[in-house]
Amino acid sequence: MMLKTIFPTALLALCSLTTHAQRDARVQLQLGNWGSSKSSSGFVLFRTPANVAGVTAEHRIYKNLYVKAGYQRWISVSKFDTNPKHLSYSINEYDAANLGAISFRSDYSMVDVLATYRLPLGRHELYASGGISTAFGKDYILTHTAGDGSFGDWGCIVFTEYEEIKAHHIGATWEAGYNYNFAHQRLNIGTSISGQHYASDFNLYTIKLNLGYNFNILNRK
């Protein structure tokens, strides 16, 4: 519980520093598509245009080195995704061998704290980040499965029941990306790929579109 308090507090503190310092800082909005290497159908990048949104705040600590904090939330822009399970991914198939195991994860938020190095190339910029991450959301444990012997359009009809539990994970995170700076280097747009690693069955990989505002002229020596 303490860790769940520490991470949001650190994020809010950095956002406050960024807002009031008005120098050597960047706030960036992110929209992306995440997938997992552990699912019943292998690695998946979901078909929805975007299934994660977030914000980061970044502050210079020395030359091209920055400290960055970020918050991300699983979402869906599809009007058909009204069930929370539709926003998650399946870990196990629905059979008796997986009774008591986690079948779905859903409704997750992630908070990251990272160190970042930027490589300025005029208006262009490459960067790499690494740090720690916490994730909290809902897991669904398979508690009952049964079939009535009937068949539907997709095969044998199976009835399942799940227990919903609150989950919390601590792990490592990284991000690598590219930004183009414009409007006198006050604005930036770019793309990145990131990874969050919590457990052998819980690893996320996200492709993001980033849009930021810089409170200072970038890459000042």
C-alpha positions, 0 to 999 in steps of 0.5 A: 500500500505504501508503494501505491502512495509513493509513486503517485506522490512522486509523479505529482511532485514532478508535475508541480516542479515542471509547472512552477519552474517553467524551465528545463522541463517538458510535459507530454501526452501519449496515446498508444497501442499495447500488447503482451507476449503472454496470452492465449494467442501469443503476442498481440497488438490489439485491433483498436486504434488506441488502448492506452493513454498517458501523460509524462512530466520531465525535468533536466537534472544535468546537461542531457540527463533528465528525470521523468515520471509518467502515468498510463491507463488502459482504455479503448476507443471502440464503442463495442468494448462495454465489458471490462474484460474486453479491455484486457488480454487472456492469459490462459485458455478456459479449461479445467487445467487452469482452474485457480489461475489468472485468466484475464487482466483488465482496468490497469494503471501504470506509474513509471519513474525513469532516468532519460538521456536525450541526444539532440540533432538540431530539431530532431531528438533521440532519447532512451529511458530506464527505471521502475514501474508499478501497475495496479488493476483487476485480475480475473481468476477462473473458478468454474468451467463447464460445457453443456454439450451444445455447439454454437457458431464458434464451437462447443459452448462453455460456461465459465465463472471468475473471481475478480481480485485487485492486483498490484505489481512492481517491476522495471520499465524502459522507453526509446523514442524520437521527437521532432521539435517545432514552434521555436522548440516549444512543441514536439511530436514523435513516437516511441516504444516502451516495455514494462516487465512485472512478472514472467506472465505479465510483460507489456510492450507499447507503441506510442504517439507523443505530443509535448510542450517544452517550458524551455528552449530544448538542448540548451548546454 
